[in-house]
Amino acid sequence: MIVCHEHKFIFLKTRKTAGTSIEISLSRFAGPGDVVTKVSPADEKIRAEMGIEPRGYRGRFNPLPEILFGSYREKIQAIREFVKGKKFRNHLSSFKIRNRVGRDVWDSYFKFCFERNPWDKTVSHFYWNRAKPRKGDLTFEQYVKRGVFPVDRRRWYRHDRLQVDFVGRFENLKEDLTTALARAGIEFDGWLPRAKGGNRDPESRPYQRFLSDEVREKITRAFTPEIELLGYRFEEKGRPPRLTREELEG
């Protein structure tokens, strides 16, 4: 994630949406006092070549709001992160970021993230999991049975309300990122490094041929709010429009 005081924007990182590539690219616009969280050692090499290092992610914060109002998992995480002095890290939710940056910063900065077609996202998540050490023999059937799909909506949608100002589409990545950065007063040059790629079997594309009807329905149930909010369709060929707070509240 990125908290850029220099340009007053906050980037929330979701899974399997080119988040690491976006984060590395956005690091170029961060000032010395901004928050740039760590990515994997292999991907940090890309930033190191540009003379950029992660920074600003350590520090203390008040965990009480997260302990009082968070889910059980959020309560435990808040305690652990407070003890370790990990104020910011990848994949923090809007709820946690708002508490840790303060309400004034949260309300006044432009906040955005990206999402992806949930059926395609799930297939990508399976191959990413299988590429982990000691997971090479993971079958898609085993993955589906576990039911741990890459559902990220609680990071950007909570209490039936959109918590960010802009949700871009992975399918329209450069165009939507250009639009988002323009809202922050930045002219985007289109540069995105290739990070965390290359794990997916070409046989899984298109995802429509890879997924059975049963699996399709399981994914649909898991991602129903995203599908309704963002307009994704299983058989889609085009690019659905991005989502903005103005569209929901206007």
FIKOLZA-1660 file (N, C-alpha, C; in steps of 0.1 Angstrom, whole numbers, plus 5000, padded with zeros to 4 digits):
% residues 250
   i   px   py   pz ch aa at
   1 5008 4988 5000  A  M  N
   1 5000 5000 5000  A  M CA
   1 5009 5012 5000  A  M  C
   2 5003 5023 4996  A  I  N
   2 5010 5036 4996  A  I CA
   2 5001 5047 5003  A  I  C
   3 5007 5055 5012  A  V  N
   3 5001 5067 5017  A  V CA
   3 5010 5078 5012  A  V  C
   4 5006 5086 5002  A  C  N
   4 5014 5096 4996  A  C CA
   4 5009 5110 5001  A  C  C
   5 5016 5115 5011  A  H  N
   5 5013 5129 5016  A  H CA
   5 5017 5139 5005  A  H  C
   6 5027 5136 4997  A  E  N
   6 5032 5145 4987  A  E CA
   6 5020 5149 4977  A  E  C
   7 5012 5139 4973  A  H  N
   7 5001 5141 4964  A  H CA
   7 4988 5138 4970  A  H  C
   8 4987 5135 4983  A  K  N
   8 4974 5133 4990  A  K CA
   8 4966 5122 4984  A  K  C
   9 4972 5110 4982  A  F  N
   9 4964 5099 4978  A  F CA
   9 4968 5087 4986  A  F  C
  10 4959 5077 4987  A  I  N
  10 4961 5064 4994  A  I CA
  10 4958 5053 4984  A  I  C
  11 4967 5044 4982  A  F  N
  11 4964 5032 4974  A  F CA
  11 4963 5020 4983  A  F  C
  12 4951 5014 4982  A  L  N
  12 4948 5001 4989  A  L CA
  12 4951 4989 4980  A  L  C
  13 4958 4980 4985  A  K  N
  13 4963 4969 4977  A  K CA
  13 4953 4957 4978  A  K  C
  14 4948 4952 4968  A  T  N
  14 4940 4940 4968  A  T CA
  14 4948 4929 4961  A  T  C
  15 4942 4916 4962  A  R  N
  15 4950 4905 4957  A  R CA
  15 4947 4902 4942  A  R  C
  16 4957 4897 4935  A  K  N
  16 4956 4893 4921  A  K CA
  16 4950 4904 4912  A  K  C
  17 4954 4916 4914  A  T  N
  17 4949 4928 4906  A  T CA
  17 4961 4936 4901  A  T  C
  18 4973 4930 4900  A  A  N
  18 4985 4937 4896  A  A CA
  18 4989 4947 4907  A  A  C
  19 4985 4944 4920  A  G  N
  19 4988 4953 4931  A  G CA
  19 5002 4956 4933  A  G  C
  20 5011 4946 4932  A  T  N
  20 5025 4949 4934  A  T CA
  20 5031 4957 4923  A  T  C
  21 5027 4955 4910  A  S  N
  21 5032 4963 4899  A  S CA
  21 5027 4977 4901  A  S  C
  22 5015 4979 4905  A  I  N
  22 5010 4993 4907  A  I CA
  22 5018 5000 4919  A  I  C
  23 5020 4992 4929  A  E  N
  23 5027 4997 4941  A  E CA
  23 5041 5002 4938  A  E  C
  24 5048 4994 4930  A  I  N
  24 5062 4997 4926  A  I CA
  24 5062 5010 4917  A  I  C
  25 5052 5011 4908  A  S  N
  25 5051 5022 4900  A  S CA
  25 5048 5035 4908  A  S  C
  26 5039 5034 4917  A  L  N
  26 5035 5045 4925  A  L CA
  26 5046 5050 4934  A  L  C
  27 5055 5041 4938  A  S  N
  27 5066 5044 4947  A  S CA
  27 5074 5056 4942  A  S  C
  28 5074 5058 4929  A  R  N
  28 5082 5068 4922  A  R CA
  28 5076 5082 4926  A  R  C
  29 5063 5083 4930  A  F  N
  29 5057 5096 4933  A  F CA
  29 5057 5099 4948  A  F  C
  30 5062 5090 4956  A  A  N
  30 5062 5091 4971  A  A CA
  30 5074 5100 4975  A  A  C
  31 5071 5108 4985  A  G  N
  31 5081 5117 4991  A  G CA
  31 5088 5110 5002  A  G  C
  32 5099 5116 5008  A  P  N
  32 5106 5110 5019  A  P CA
  32 5098 5107 5031  A  P  C
  33 5088 5114 5034  A  G  N
  33 5080 5112 5046  A  G CA
  33 5067 5104 5043  A  G  C
  34 5066 5098 5031  A  D  N
  34 5054 5090 5028  A  D CA
  34 5056 5075 5032  A  D  C
  35 5045 5068 5031  A  V  N
  35 5044 5054 5035  A  V CA
  35 5045 5045 5022  A  V  C
  36 5055 5037 5022  A  V  N
  36 5057 5027 5011  A  V CA
  36 5060 5014 5017  A  V  C
  37 5050 5005 5017  A  T  N
  37 5052 4992 5024  A  T CA
  37 5060 4982 5016  A  T  C
  38 5065 4972 5023  A  K  N
  38 5074 4962 5016  A  K CA
  38 5066 4953 5007  A  K  C
  39 5073 4948 4997  A  V  N
  39 5068 4938 4988  A  V CA
  39 5078 4926 4989  A  V  C
  40 5077 4916 4981  A  S  N
  40 5085 4905 4982  A  S CA
  40 5100 4908 4978  A  S  C
  41 5110 4901 4983  A  P  N
  41 5124 4904 4980  A  P CA
  41 5127 4905 4966  A  P  C
  42 5121 4896 4958  A  A  N
  42 5123 4896 4943  A  A CA
  42 5118 4909 4937  A  A  C
  43 5107 4913 4941  A  D  N
  43 5101 4925 4935  A  D CA
  43 5107 4938 4941  A  D  C
  44 5113 4937 4953  A  E  N
  44 5120 4949 4959  A  E CA
  44 5132 4952 4950  A  E  C
  45 5138 4942 4943  A  K  N
  45 5149 4944 4935  A  K CA
  45 5146 4955 4924  A  K  C
  46 5134 4954 4919  A  I  N
  46 5130 4964 4909  A  I CA
  46 5130 4978 4914  A  I  C
  47 5125 4980 4926  A  R  N
  47 5126 4993 4933  A  R CA
  47 5140 4997 4936  A  R  C
  48 5148 4987 4941  A  A  N
  48 5162 4990 4944  A  A CA
  48 5170 4996 4933  A  A  C
  49 5167 4991 4921  A  E  N
  49 5174 4995 4909  A  E CA
  49 5170 5010 4906  A  E  C
  50 5159 5014 4911  A  M  N
  50 5155 5028 4909  A  M CA
  50 5159 5037 4921  A  M  C
  51 5166 5031 4931  A  G  N
  51 5170 5038 4942  A  G CA
  51 5159 5041 4952  A  G  C
  52 5148 5032 4952  A  I  N
  52 5137 5034 4961  A  I CA
  52 5136 5023 4971  A  I  C
  53 5134 5026 4983  A  E  N
  53 5133 5016 4994  A  E CA
  53 5119 5018 5001  A  E  C
  54 5114 5007 5007  A  P  N
  54 5102 5008 5015  A  P CA
  54 5105 5017 5027  A  P  C
  55 5095 5024 5032  A  R  N
  55 5098 5033 5043  A  R CA
  55 5084 5038 5049  A  R  C
  56 5085 5043 5061  A  G  N
  56 5074 5049 5068  A  G CA
  56 5064 5039 5073  A  G  C
  57 5066 5026 5072  A  Y  N
  57 5056 5016 5076  A  Y CA
  57 5057 5012 5090  A  Y  C
  58 5068 5015 5097  A  R  N
  58 5069 5011 5111  A  R CA
  58 5064 5023 5120  A  R  C
  59 5060 5019 5132  A  G  N
  59 5055 5030 5141  A  G CA
  59 5044 5025 5150  A  G  C
  60 5041 5032 5160  A  R  N
  60 5030 5029 5169  A  R CA
  60 5017 5035 5164  A  R  C
  61 5006 5029 5169  A  F  N
  61 4993 5034 5166  A  F CA
  61 4983 5030 5177  A  F  C
  62 4972 5036 5178  A  N  N
  62 4962 5033 5188  A  N CA
  62 4954 5021 5183  A  N  C
  63 4956 5009 5189  A  P  N
  63 4948 4997 5184  A  P CA
  63 4934 4996 5190  A  P  C
  64 4931 5005 5199  A  L  N
  64 4918 5004 5206  A  L CA
  64 4906 5004 5197  A  L  C
  65 4905 5013 5187  A  P  N
  65 4893 5012 5178  A  P CA
  65 4892 4999 5170  A  P  C
  66 4903 4993 5167  A  E  N
  66 4903 4981 5159  A  E CA
  66 4899 4969 5169  A  E  C
  67 4903 4970 5181  A  I  N
  67 4900 4960 5191  A  I CA
  67 4885 4960 5195  A  I  C
  68 4880 4972 5195  A  L  N
  68 4866 4974 5199  A  L CA
  68 4856 4971 5188  A  L  C
  69 4859 4976 5176  A  F  N
  69 4850 4975 5165  A  F CA
  69 4854 4966 5154  A  F  C
  70 4865 4959 5154  A  G  N
  70 4869 4951 5144  A  G CA
  70 4864 4937 5145  A  G  C
  71 4866 4928 5135  A  S  N
  71 4862 4914 5136  A  S CA
  71 4872 4907 5145  A  S  C
  72 4869 4895 5148  A  Y  N
  72 4878 4888 5157  A  Y CA
  72 4892 4887 5151  A  Y  C
  73 4893 4885 5138  A  R  N
  73 4906 4884 5132  A  R CA
  73 4913 4898 5132  A  R  C
  74 4905 4909 5130  A  E  N
  74 4911 4922 5130  A  E CA
  74 4916 4926 5144  A  E  C
  75 4909 4921 5154  A  K  N
  75 4913 4924 5168  A  K CA
  75 4927 4918 5171  A  K  C
  76 4928 4905 5167  A  I  N
  76 4941 4898 5169  A  I CA
  76 4952 4904 5161  A  I  C
  77 4949 4907 5149  A  Q  N
  77 4960 4914 5140  A  Q CA
  77 4964 4927 5146  A  Q  C
  78 4954 4935 5151  A  A  N
  78 4958 4948 5157  A  A CA
  78 4967 4947 5169  A  A  C
  79 4965 4937 5177  A  I  N
  79 4973 4935 5189  A  I CA
  79 4987 4931 5184  A  I  C
  80 4988 4921 5175  A  R  N
  80 5001 4917 5170  A  R CA
  80 5009 4928 5164  A  R  C
  81 5002 4936 5155  A  E  N
  81 5009 4946 5148  A  E CA
  81 5013 4958 5157  A  E  C
  82 5005 4960 5167  A  F  N
  82 5009 4971 5177  A  F CA
  82 5021 4967 5184  A  F  C
  83 5022 4954 5189  A  V  N
  83 5033 4949 5196  A  V CA
  83 5046 4949 5188  A  V  C
  84 5045 4946 5175  A  K  N
  84 5056 4946 5166  A  K CA
  84 5060 4959 5160  A  K  C
  85 5051 4969 5163  A  G  N
  85 5054 4982 5157  A  G CA
  85 5052 4983 5142  A  G  C
  86 5043 4974 5137  A  K  N
  86 5040 4974 5122  A  K CA
  86 5028 4982 5120  A  K  C
  87 5029 4995 5118  A  K  N
  87 5018 5004 5116  A  K CA
  87 5011 5001 5103  A  K  C
  88 5019 4999 5092  A  F  N
  88 5013 4997 5079  A  F CA
  88 5020 4985 5073  A  F  C
  89 5012 4978 5064  A  R  N
  89 5017 4966 5057  A  R CA
  89 5008 4964 5044  A  R  C
  90 5012 4955 5036  A  N  N
  90 5004 4952 5024  A  N CA
  90 4990 4947 5028  A  N  C
  91 4980 4950 5019  A  H  N
  91 4967 4945 5020  A  H CA
  91 4959 4949 5033  A  H  C
  92 4963 4961 5039  A  L  N
  92 4955 4966 5050  A  L CA
  92 4941 4970 5045  A  L  C
  93 4931 4969 5053  A  S  N
  93 4917 4973 5049  A  S CA
  93 4916 4988 5051  A  S  C
  94 4905 4994 5045  A  S  N
  94 4902 5008 5047  A  S CA
  94 4900 5011 5062  A  S  C
  95 4893 5002 5069  A  F  N
  95 4891 5004 5083  A  F CA
  95 4904 5006 5091  A  F  C
  96 4914 4997 5089  A  K  N
  96 4926 4999 5096  A  K CA
  96 4934 5011 5091  A  K  C
  97 4935 5013 5078  A  I  N
  97 4942 5025 5074  A  I CA
  97 4936 5038 5079  A  I  C
  98 4923 5039 5079  A  R  N
  98 4917 5051 5084  A  R CA
  98 4921 5053 5099  A  R  C
  99 4921 5043 5107  A  N  N
  99 4924 5044 5121  A  N CA
  99 4939 5048 5123  A  N  C
 100 4947 5043 5114  A  R  N
 100 4962 5045 5116  A  R CA
 100 4967 5058 5110  A  R  C
 101 4961 5063 5099  A  V  N
 101 4965 5076 5094  A  V CA
 101 4958 5088 5100  A  V  C
 102 4946 5085 5107  A  G  N
 102 4938 5095 5113  A  G CA
 102 4927 5100 5104  A  G  C
 103 4916 5104 5110  A  R  N
 103 4904 5107 5102  A  R CA
 103 4906 5119 5093  A  R  C
 104 4914 5129 5097  A  D  N
 104 4916 5141 5088  A  D CA
 104 4923 5137 5075  A  D  C
 105 4933 5129 5076  A  V  N
 105 4941 5125 5064  A  V CA
 105 4932 5116 5056  A  V  C
 106 4925 5106 5062  A  W  N
 106 4916 5097 5054  A  W CA
 106 4905 5105 5047  A  W  C
 107 4899 5114 5053  A  D  N
 107 4888 5121 5047  A  D CA
 107 4892 5131 5036  A  D  C
 108 4904 5136 5037  A  S  N
 108 4909 5146 5027  A  S CA
 108 4917 5140 5016  A  S  C
 109 4922 5128 5017  A  Y  N
 109 4930 5122 5006  A  Y CA
 109 4921 5114 4996  A  Y  C
 110 4926 5113 4984  A  F  N
 110 4920 5105 4974  A  F CA
 110 4924 5091 4976  A  F  C
 111 4914 5082 4977  A  K  N
 111 4916 5068 4980  A  K CA
 111 4911 5059 4969  A  K  C
 112 4920 5049 4965  A  F  N
 112 4916 5041 4954  A  F CA
 112 4922 5027 4955  A  F  C
 113 4916 5018 4948  A  C  N
 113 4921 5004 4947  A  C CA
 113 4916 4998 4934  A  C  C
 114 4920 4985 4931  A  F  N
 114 4916 4978 4919  A  F CA
 114 4909 4965 4922  A  F  C
 115 4900 4961 4914  A  E  N
 115 4893 4948 4915  A  E CA
 115 4894 4941 4901  A  E  C
 116 4890 4928 4902  A  R  N
 116 4891 4920 4890  A  R CA
 116 4879 4910 4888  A  R  C
 117 4876 4907 4876  A  N  N
 117 4866 4897 4874  A  N CA
 117 4868 4885 4884  A  N  C
 118 4858 4882 4892  A  P  N
 118 4860 4873 4903  A  P CA
 118 4863 4858 4899  A  P  C
 119 4858 4854 4887  A  W  N
 119 4860 4840 4882  A  W CA
 119 4875 4840 4877  A  W  C
 120 4879 4850 4870  A  D  N
 120 4893 4850 4865  A  D CA
 120 4903 4852 4877  A  D  C
 121 4899 4861 4887  A  K  N
 121 4907 4863 4898  A  K CA
 121 4909 4851 4907  A  K  C
 122 4899 4842 4908  A  T  N
 122 4900 4830 4916  A  T CA
 122 4909 4820 4909  A  T  C
 123 4908 4819 4896  A  V  N
 123 4918 4810 4889  A  V CA
 123 4932 4815 4890  A  V  C
 124 4934 4828 4889  A  S  N
 124 4948 4833 4891  A  S CA
 124 4953 4831 4905  A  S  C
 125 4944 4832 4915  A  H  N
 125 4947 4830 4929  A  H CA
 125 4952 4815 4931  A  H  C
 126 4945 4806 4925  A  F  N
 126 4948 4792 4926  A  F CA
 126 4962 4789 4921  A  F  C
 127 4966 4795 4910  A  Y  N
 127 4979 4792 4904  A  Y CA
 127 4990 4799 4912  A  Y  C
 128 4987 4811 4918  A  W  N
 128 4996 4818 4927  A  W CA
 128 4999 4809 4939  A  W  C
 129 4988 4803 4945  A  N  N
 129 4990 4795 4957  A  N CA
 129 4998 4782 4954  A  N  C
 130 4995 4777 4942  A  R  N
 130 5002 4764 4938  A  R CA
 130 5017 4767 4936  A  R  C
 131 5021 4779 4933  A  A  N
 131 5035 4782 4930  A  A CA
 131 5043 4784 4943  A  A  C
 132 5036 4784 4955  A  K  N
 132 5043 4785 4968  A  K CA
 132 5051 4773 4971  A  K  C
 133 5061 4774 4979  A  P  N
 133 5069 4762 4983  A  P CA
 133 5060 4752 4990  A  P  C
 134 5062 4740 4987  A  R  N
 134 5054 4728 4992  A  R CA
 134 5039 4728 4988  A  R  C
 135 5036 4736 4979  A  K  N
 135 5022 4736 4974  A  K CA
 135 5021 4732 4959  A  K  C
 136 5032 4727 4954  A  G  N
 136 5032 4724 4940  A  G CA
 136 5022 4713 4935  A  G  C
 137 5018 4705 4945  A  D  N
 137 5009 4694 4942  A  D CA
 137 4994 4697 4944  A  D  C
 138 4992 4710 4948  A  L  N
 138 4978 4714 4951  A  L CA
 138 4969 4713 4938  A  L  C
 139 4958 4706 4939  A  T  N
 139 4949 4705 4927  A  T CA
 139 4939 4716 4928  A  T  C
 140 4932 4718 4917  A  F  N
 140 4922 4729 4917  A  F CA
 140 4910 4724 4926  A  F  C
 141 4907 4711 4925  A  E  N
 141 4896 4705 4934  A  E CA
 141 4899 4707 4948  A  E  C
 142 4912 4705 4953  A  Q  N
 142 4915 4707 4967  A  Q CA
 142 4914 4722 4970  A  Q  C
 143 4918 4731 4961  A  Y  N
 143 4917 4745 4964  A  Y CA
 143 4903 4749 4965  A  Y  C
 144 4894 4745 4956  A  V  N
 144 4880 4749 4957  A  V CA
 144 4873 4743 4970  A  V  C
 145 4877 4731 4974  A  K  N
 145 4872 4725 4986  A  K CA
 145 4875 4733 4998  A  K  C
 146 4887 4739 4998  A  R  N
 146 4891 4748 5010  A  R CA
 146 4882 4760 5010  A  R  C
 147 4878 4765 4999  A  G  N
 147 4869 4776 4998  A  G CA
 147 4875 4790 5002  A  G  C
 148 4888 4791 5002  A  V  N
 148 4895 4803 5006  A  V CA
 148 4898 4811 4994  A  V  C
 149 4887 4817 4989  A  F  N
 149 4888 4825 4976  A  F CA
 149 4894 4839 4979  A  F  C
 150 4899 4846 4969  A  P  N
 150 4905 4859 4972  A  P CA
 150 4895 4871 4972  A  P  C
 151 4886 4870 4982  A  V  N
 151 4876 4880 4984  A  V CA
 151 4882 4892 4992  A  V  C
 152 4881 4903 4985  A  D  N
 152 4888 4915 4991  A  D CA
 152 4878 4927 4994  A  D  C
 153 4865 4924 4993  A  R  N
 153 4856 4936 4994  A  R CA
 153 4856 4943 5008  A  R  C
 154 4860 4935 5019  A  R  N
 154 4860 4942 5032  A  R CA
 154 4872 4952 5032  A  R  C
 155 4881 4951 5023  A  R  N
 155 4892 4961 5023  A  R CA
 155 4886 4975 5018  A  R  C
 156 4876 4975 5009  A  W  N
 156 4872 4987 5003  A  W CA
 156 4857 4989 5004  A  W  C
 157 4849 4980 5010  A  Y  N
 157 4835 4981 5011  A  Y CA
 157 4831 4976 5025  A  Y  C
 158 4824 4984 5033  A  R  N
 158 4821 4980 5047  A  R CA
 158 4808 4987 5051  A  R  C
 159 4800 4979 5059  A  H  N
 159 4787 4985 5064  A  H CA
 159 4779 4990 5052  A  H  C
 160 4779 4982 5041  A  D  N
 160 4771 4985 5029  A  D CA
 160 4774 4999 5023  A  D  C
 161 4787 5003 5025  A  R  N
 161 4791 5016 5019  A  R CA
 161 4805 5014 5013  A  R  C
 162 4807 5021 5002  A  L  N
 162 4820 5022 4995  A  L CA
 162 4829 5030 5004  A  L  C
 163 4841 5025 5008  A  Q  N
 163 4850 5032 5017  A  Q CA
 163 4861 5040 5009  A  Q  C
 164 4862 5038 4996  A  V  N
 164 4872 5045 4988  A  V CA
 164 4865 5054 4978  A  V  C
 165 4873 5062 4971  A  D  N
 165 4867 5071 4961  A  D CA
 165 4866 5065 4947  A  D  C
 166 4874 5054 4945  A  F  N
 166 4875 5049 4931  A  F CA
 166 4879 5035 4932  A  F  C
 167 4872 5026 4925  A  V  N
 167 4876 5012 4923  A  V CA
 167 4879 5010 4908  A  V  C
 168 4891 5009 4904  A  G  N
 168 4895 5006 4890  A  G CA
 168 4894 4992 4887  A  G  C
 169 4895 4989 4874  A  R  N
 169 4894 4975 4869  A  R CA
 169 4907 4970 4864  A  R  C
 170 4911 4958 4869  A  F  N
 170 4923 4951 4864  A  F CA
 170 4922 4950 4849  A  F  C
 171 4910 4947 4843  A  E  N
 171 4909 4945 4829  A  E CA
 171 4911 4958 4821  A  E  C
 172 4911 4969 4828  A  N  N
 172 4913 4982 4821  A  N CA
 172 4924 4990 4829  A  N  C
 173 4935 4983 4832  A  L  N
 173 4944 4987 4843  A  L CA
 173 4950 5001 4840  A  L  C
 174 4957 5002 4828  A  K  N
 174 4964 5015 4826  A  K CA
 174 4955 5027 4825  A  K  C
 175 4944 5025 4818  A  E  N
 175 4934 5036 4816  A  E CA
 175 4928 5040 4829  A  E  C
 176 4924 5031 4838  A  D  N
 176 4918 5034 4850  A  D CA
 176 4929 5040 4860  A  D  C
 177 4941 5035 4860  A  L  N
 177 4952 5040 4868  A  L CA
 177 4955 5054 4864  A  L  C
 178 4955 5057 4851  A  T  N
 178 4957 5071 4846  A  T CA
 178 4946 5080 4851  A  T  C
 179 4934 5075 4851  A  T  N
 179 4922 5083 4856  A  T CA
 179 4924 5086 4871  A  T  C
 180 4927 5075 4879  A  A  N
 180 4929 5077 4893  A  A CA
 180 4940 5087 4897  A  A  C
 181 4951 5085 4890  A  L  N
 181 4963 5094 4893  A  L CA
 181 4960 5109 4889  A  L  C
 182 4952 5110 4878  A  A  N
 182 4948 5124 4874  A  A CA
 182 4940 5131 4885  A  A  C
 183 4932 5123 4892  A  R  N
 183 4924 5128 4904  A  R CA
 183 4934 5133 4915  A  R  C
 184 4946 5127 4915  A  A  N
 184 4956 5131 4925  A  A CA
 184 4966 5141 4920  A  A  C
 185 4963 5146 4908  A  G  N
 185 4972 5156 4902  A  G CA
 185 4984 5151 4896  A  G  C
 186 4985 5138 4892  A  I  N
 186 4996 5132 4886  A  I CA
 186 4994 5128 4872  A  I  C
 187 5003 5131 4863  A  E  N
 187 5002 5126 4849  A  E CA
 187 5009 5113 4848  A  E  C
 188 5002 5102 4846  A  F  N
 188 5008 5089 4846  A  F CA
 188 5014 5086 4832  A  F  C
 189 5026 5081 4833  A  D  N
 189 5034 5078 4820  A  D CA
 189 5031 5064 4815  A  D  C
 190 5023 5056 4822  A  G  N
 190 5019 5043 4817  A  G CA
 190 5029 5032 4821  A  G  C
 191 5039 5035 4829  A  W  N
 191 5049 5025 4833  A  W CA
 191 5044 5016 4844  A  W  C
 192 5044 5003 4841  A  L  N
 192 5041 4993 4851  A  L CA
 192 5050 4981 4850  A  L  C
 193 5058 4978 4860  A  P  N
 193 5067 4966 4859  A  P CA
 193 5059 4953 4859  A  P  C
 194 5065 4942 4855  A  R  N
 194 5058 4929 4855  A  R CA
 194 5063 4923 4868  A  R  C
 195 5054 4921 4878  A  A  N
 195 5057 4915 4891  A  A CA
 195 5048 4903 4894  A  A  C
 196 5053 4893 4900  A  K  N
 196 5045 4881 4904  A  K CA
 196 5037 4875 4893  A  K  C
 197 5043 4875 4881  A  G  N
 197 5036 4869 4869  A  G CA
 197 5042 4856 4866  A  G  C
 198 5036 4849 4856  A  G  N
 198 5042 4837 4850  A  G CA
 198 5039 4824 4857  A  G  C
 199 5029 4824 4867  A  N  N
 199 5026 4812 4874  A  N CA
 199 5014 4805 4867  A  N  C
 200 5007 4811 4859  A  R  N
 200 4994 4806 4854  A  R CA
 200 4996 4797 4842  A  R  C
 201 4989 4786 4842  A  D  N
 201 4989 4777 4830  A  D CA
 201 4981 4783 4819  A  D  C
 202 4986 4784 4807  A  P  N
 202 4978 4789 4796  A  P CA
 202 4965 4782 4793  A  P  C
 203 4965 4769 4798  A  E  N
 203 4953 4761 4796  A  E CA
 203 4941 4766 4804  A  E  C
 204 4944 4775 4814  A  S  N
 204 4933 4780 4822  A  S CA
 204 4926 4793 4816  A  S  C
 205 4931 4796 4804  A  R  N
 205 4925 4808 4797  A  R CA
 205 4917 4803 4785  A  R  C
 206 4906 4808 4782  A  P  N
 206 4898 4817 4791  A  P CA
 206 4892 4809 4803  A  P  C
 207 4890 4816 4813  A  Y  N
 207 4885 4810 4825  A  Y CA
 207 4871 4803 4823  A  Y  C
 208 4863 4808 4814  A  Q  N
 208 4850 4802 4812  A  Q CA
 208 4851 4787 4808  A  Q  C
 209 4862 4783 4801  A  R  N
 209 4864 4769 4797  A  R CA
 209 4870 4761 4808  A  R  C
 210 4876 4767 4818  A  F  N
 210 4884 4761 4828  A  F CA
 210 4875 4757 4840  A  F  C
 211 4864 4765 4842  A  L  N
 211 4856 4763 4854  A  L CA
 211 4843 4755 4851  A  L  C
 212 4840 4745 4860  A  S  N
 212 4828 4737 4858  A  S CA
 212 4816 4746 4863  A  S  C
 213 4804 4742 4860  A  D  N
 213 4792 4749 4864  A  D CA
 213 4792 4750 4880  A  D  C
 214 4795 4739 4886  A  E  N
 214 4795 4738 4901  A  E CA
 214 4805 4748 4907  A  E  C
 215 4817 4749 4902  A  V  N
 215 4827 4758 4907  A  V CA
 215 4823 4773 4904  A  V  C
 216 4818 4774 4892  A  R  N
 216 4813 4788 4888  A  R CA
 216 4803 4793 4898  A  R  C
 217 4793 4785 4902  A  E  N
 217 4783 4789 4912  A  E CA
 217 4789 4792 4926  A  E  C
 218 4799 4784 4930  A  K  N
 218 4805 4786 4943  A  K CA
 218 4812 4800 4943  A  K  C
 219 4819 4803 4932  A  I  N
 219 4826 4816 4931  A  I CA
 219 4816 4827 4931  A  I  C
 220 4805 4825 4923  A  T  N
 220 4794 4835 4922  A  T CA
 220 4789 4838 4936  A  T  C
 221 4786 4828 4944  A  R  N
 221 4781 4830 4958  A  R CA
 221 4791 4838 4967  A  R  C
 222 4804 4834 4965  A  A  N
 222 4814 4841 4974  A  A CA
 222 4816 4856 4970  A  A  C
 223 4814 4859 4957  A  F  N
 223 4816 4873 4953  A  F CA
 223 4804 4880 4949  A  F  C
 224 4792 4876 4954  A  T  N
 224 4780 4882 4949  A  T CA
 224 4779 4897 4951  A  T  C
 225 4784 4903 4962  A  P  N
 225 4783 4918 4964  A  P CA
 225 4792 4925 4953  A  P  C
 226 4804 4919 4950  A  E  N
 226 4813 4925 4940  A  E CA
 226 4807 4925 4927  A  E  C
 227 4800 4913 4923  A  I  N
 227 4794 4912 4910  A  I CA
 227 4783 4922 4909  A  I  C
 228 4775 4924 4919  A  E  N
 228 4764 4933 4918  A  E CA
 228 4769 4948 4918  A  E  C
 229 4779 4951 4926  A  L  N
 229 4784 4965 4926  A  L CA
 229 4792 4968 4913  A  L  C
 230 4800 4959 4909  A  L  N
 230 4809 4962 4898  A  L CA
 230 4804 4958 4884  A  L  C
 231 4793 4950 4884  A  G  N
 231 4788 4947 4871  A  G CA
 231 4795 4936 4863  A  G  C
 232 4803 4927 4870  A  Y  N
 232 4809 4917 4863  A  Y CA
 232 4800 4906 4859  A  Y  C
 233 4803 4899 4848  A  R  N
 233 4795 4888 4843  A  R CA
 233 4804 4877 4838  A  R  C
 234 4799 4865 4841  A  F  N
 234 4808 4853 4838  A  F CA
 234 4812 4853 4823  A  F  C
 235 4802 4856 4814  A  E  N
 235 4805 4855 4800  A  E CA
 235 4810 4868 4794  A  E  C
 236 4814 4877 4802  A  E  N
 236 4817 4890 4797  A  E CA
 236 4829 4890 4787  A  E  C
 237 4829 4899 4777  A  K  N
 237 4839 4900 4768  A  K CA
 237 4845 4915 4768  A  K  C
 238 4836 4924 4772  A  G  N
 238 4840 4938 4772  A  G CA
 238 4845 4942 4786  A  G  C
 239 4847 4955 4788  A  R  N
 239 4852 4960 4801  A  R CA
 239 4841 4968 4808  A  R  C
 240 4836 4963 4819  A  P  N
 240 4826 4971 4827  A  P CA
 240 4832 4984 4832  A  P  C
 241 4824 4994 4834  A  P  N
 241 4829 5007 4839  A  P CA
 241 4834 5006 4853  A  P  C
 242 4843 5015 4856  A  R  N
 242 4849 5015 4870  A  R CA
 242 4838 5020 4879  A  R  C
 243 4841 5020 4892  A  L  N
 243 4831 5024 4902  A  L CA
 243 4837 5036 4910  A  L  C
 244 4829 5046 4912  A  T  N
 244 4833 5058 4920  A  T CA
 244 4823 5060 4931  A  T  C
 245 4827 5067 4941  A  R  N
 245 4818 5071 4952  A  R CA
 245 4807 5080 4947  A  R  C
 246 4810 5088 4937  A  E  N
 246 4800 5097 4932  A  E CA
 246 4788 5089 4925  A  E  C
 247 4792 5078 4919  A  E  N
 247 4781 5070 4912  A  E CA
 247 4772 5064 4922  A  E  C
 248 4778 5060 4934  A  L  N
 248 4769 5053 4944  A  L CA
 248 4761 5063 4952  A  L  C
 249 4767 5075 4955  A  E  N
 249 4760 5084 4964  A  E CA
 249 4753 5095 4956  A  E  C
 250 4756 5096 4943  A  G  N
 250 4750 5107 4935  A  G CA
 250 4736 5104 4930  A  G  C
% end
